[in-house]
């Protein structure tokens, strides 16, 4: 898939109200599909379709939440802090700034130090 195709796919996805609702809700805390369904007031099947696309484009990350009784389910969390959109010379480029947890940030900084 070309850079232009990825930009178009991402813009199209972000144009959907449900996608924006899911992204906003999961920016506060990780939520299950059931919780997202209630928050967005839509059927769980709609949520599952949207989160699948959002995980594929790195807008969301999926994690497994294990309950005290041993049962488990997926929860989804926003994976972007912000997006940059550049329009120049007839092209549109989108850069996603993904969230980093402390261990990822430390690893990145450590690798940067070792490479210098």
Secondary structure by P-SEA (a helix, b strand, c coil): ccaaaaaaaaaaaaacaaaaaaaaaaccccccaaaaaaaacccaaaaaaaaaaaaaaccbbbbbbbccccbbbbbbbbcccbbbbbbcccbbbbbbbccccaaaaaaaaaaaaaac
